[in-house]
Amino acid sequence: MKYPVTVANMTVDVSLPLTTAVEMIQTPDGLLVGKYPITLEQWCAVMGGDPGDLSPTAAATNMTQEQAREFCRRLSETEVIEYRLPTVGEWHYAATMGSKLTGCFQGDRSKFADYAWYGNTVTDAPRVGGKLPNGWGLHDTSGIDLVAMCVN
């Protein structure tokens, strides 16, 4: 069985070492998606490398779709399940909780800052999970520079 993995919001508790463990959330219709975007620490643990001066708790970004798929392939090799990137439809469904309204704040713009990094709330490398989750428990589904790596 394949499970979606979100890269920068990479849709990926499995039995990996703490630095690579990917906590999953199940949507009401059974889709499994990552509770948090993949962090630099997780990316480096699977793909190799060093985050350098960047925070290890920041989201892994600036990769190609090929690199994101390779991350899923390598992560799958360490587990008994196979991870994959979500489709655009799967990601939108999970991020909006199946609603036609956009974003985790369900149309109440006064709550946007509680859920999303934007404007002067953005640091150099915002911490993954540093804002409130949407109603299904998914973090970092809205805000500045949010690019979910998906397949069509």
RABELHU-V369634 format. One record per residue. RES is the residue in one small letter. PSI is psi as a letter, one per 40 degrees, with the letter a starting at -180 (NA if undefined). OMEGA is omega in whole degrees, -180 to 180 (* if undefined). BURIAL is + if it has 24 or more other ideal C-beta (glycine too) atoms within 12 Angstrom, else -. Layout:
res=RES psi=PSI omega=OMEGA burial=BURIAL
res=RES psi=PSI omega=OMEGA burial=BURIAL
This chain:
res=m psi=i omega=179 burial=-
res=k psi=i omega=176 burial=-
res=y psi=i omega=179 burial=+
res=p psi=i omega=175 burial=+
res=v psi=h omega=178 burial=+
res=t psi=h omega=177 burial=+
res=v psi=h omega=-171 burial=+
res=a psi=f omega=28 burial=+
res=n psi=g omega=179 burial=+
res=m psi=h omega=178 burial=+
res=t psi=g omega=170 burial=+
res=v psi=NA omega=* burial=+
res=d psi=h omega=174 burial=-
res=v psi=i omega=-172 burial=+
res=s psi=f omega=175 burial=-
res=l psi=i omega=173 burial=+
res=p psi=i omega=-176 burial=-
res=l psi=d omega=-177 burial=-
res=t psi=e omega=-179 burial=-
res=t psi=e omega=-178 burial=+
res=a psi=h omega=-179 burial=+
res=v psi=h omega=-179 burial=+
res=e psi=h omega=-175 burial=+
res=m psi=i omega=173 burial=+
res=i psi=h omega=177 burial=+
res=q psi=h omega=178 burial=-
res=t psi=i omega=-179 burial=+
res=p psi=d omega=179 burial=-
res=d psi=e omega=173 burial=-
res=g psi=e omega=178 burial=-
res=l psi=h omega=177 burial=+
res=l psi=h omega=179 burial=+
res=v psi=i omega=-180 burial=+
res=g psi=h omega=179 burial=+
res=k psi=d omega=-178 burial=+
res=y psi=i omega=169 burial=+
res=p psi=i omega=176 burial=+
res=i psi=h omega=-180 burial=+
res=t psi=i omega=174 burial=+
res=l psi=d omega=179 burial=+
res=e psi=d omega=179 burial=+
res=q psi=d omega=-180 burial=+
res=w psi=d omega=-178 burial=+
res=c psi=d omega=179 burial=+
res=a psi=d omega=-179 burial=+
res=v psi=d omega=-172 burial=+
res=m psi=e omega=-175 burial=+
res=g psi=i omega=180 burial=-
res=g psi=a omega=-176 burial=-
res=d psi=h omega=180 burial=-
res=p psi=e omega=179 burial=+
res=g psi=b omega=-178 burial=-
res=d psi=e omega=-178 burial=-
res=l psi=i omega=179 burial=-
res=s psi=h omega=178 burial=-
res=p psi=e omega=180 burial=+
res=t psi=e omega=176 burial=+
res=a psi=i omega=179 burial=+
res=a psi=i omega=174 burial=+
res=a psi=h omega=-178 burial=+
res=t psi=a omega=175 burial=+
res=n psi=f omega=174 burial=-
res=m psi=i omega=176 burial=+
res=t psi=i omega=176 burial=-
res=q psi=d omega=177 burial=-
res=e psi=d omega=178 burial=-
res=q psi=d omega=179 burial=+
res=a psi=d omega=177 burial=+
res=r psi=d omega=177 burial=+
res=e psi=d omega=175 burial=+
res=f psi=d omega=179 burial=+
res=c psi=d omega=-180 burial=+
res=r psi=d omega=-179 burial=-
res=r psi=d omega=178 burial=+
res=l psi=d omega=179 burial=+
res=s psi=d omega=180 burial=+
res=e psi=d omega=-179 burial=-
res=t psi=e omega=-174 burial=+
res=e psi=i omega=176 burial=+
res=v psi=e omega=177 burial=-
res=i psi=i omega=-179 burial=-
res=e psi=h omega=179 burial=-
res=y psi=i omega=176 burial=+
res=r psi=i omega=173 burial=+
res=l psi=i omega=178 burial=+
res=p psi=i omega=170 burial=+
res=t psi=i omega=177 burial=-
res=v psi=d omega=180 burial=-
res=g psi=d omega=179 burial=-
res=e psi=d omega=-179 burial=+
res=w psi=d omega=180 burial=+
res=h psi=d omega=178 burial=+
res=y psi=d omega=-179 burial=+
res=a psi=d omega=-177 burial=+
res=a psi=d omega=-178 burial=+
res=t psi=e omega=-179 burial=+
res=m psi=f omega=177 burial=+
res=g psi=e omega=-176 burial=-
res=s psi=i omega=173 burial=-
res=k psi=e omega=175 burial=-
res=l psi=i omega=-180 burial=-
res=t psi=i omega=173 burial=-
res=g psi=i omega=-176 burial=+
res=c psi=e omega=-176 burial=+
res=f psi=e omega=175 burial=+
res=q psi=f omega=173 burial=-
res=g psi=e omega=179 burial=-
res=d psi=g omega=-175 burial=-
res=r psi=e omega=179 burial=-
res=s psi=e omega=-179 burial=-
res=k psi=e omega=-174 burial=-
res=f psi=d omega=-177 burial=-
res=a psi=d omega=178 burial=-
res=d psi=d omega=-173 burial=-
res=y psi=d omega=-169 burial=+
res=a psi=i omega=172 burial=+
res=w psi=h omega=177 burial=+
res=y psi=i omega=177 burial=-
res=g psi=b omega=-177 burial=-
res=n psi=e omega=175 burial=-
res=t psi=e omega=-176 burial=-
res=v psi=h omega=173 burial=-
res=t psi=a omega=179 burial=-
res=d psi=d omega=180 burial=-
res=a psi=g omega=-178 burial=+
res=p psi=i omega=-180 burial=+
res=r psi=h omega=176 burial=+
res=v psi=h omega=-180 burial=+
res=g psi=e omega=-178 burial=+
res=g psi=e omega=176 burial=+
res=k psi=i omega=-179 burial=+
res=l psi=i omega=177 burial=-
res=p psi=i omega=172 burial=+
res=n psi=a omega=-175 burial=+
res=g psi=e omega=178 burial=+
res=w psi=e omega=176 burial=+
res=g psi=e omega=179 burial=+
res=l psi=h omega=-179 burial=+
res=h psi=i omega=171 burial=+
res=d psi=f omega=179 burial=+
res=t psi=e omega=180 burial=+
res=s psi=i omega=173 burial=+
res=g psi=a omega=-176 burial=+
res=i psi=i omega=176 burial=-
res=d psi=f omega=178 burial=-
res=l psi=h omega=176 burial=+
res=v psi=h omega=177 burial=+
res=a psi=h omega=178 burial=+
res=m psi=h omega=-177 burial=+
res=c psi=i omega=173 burial=+
res=v psi=i omega=178 burial=-
res=n psi=NA omega=* burial=-
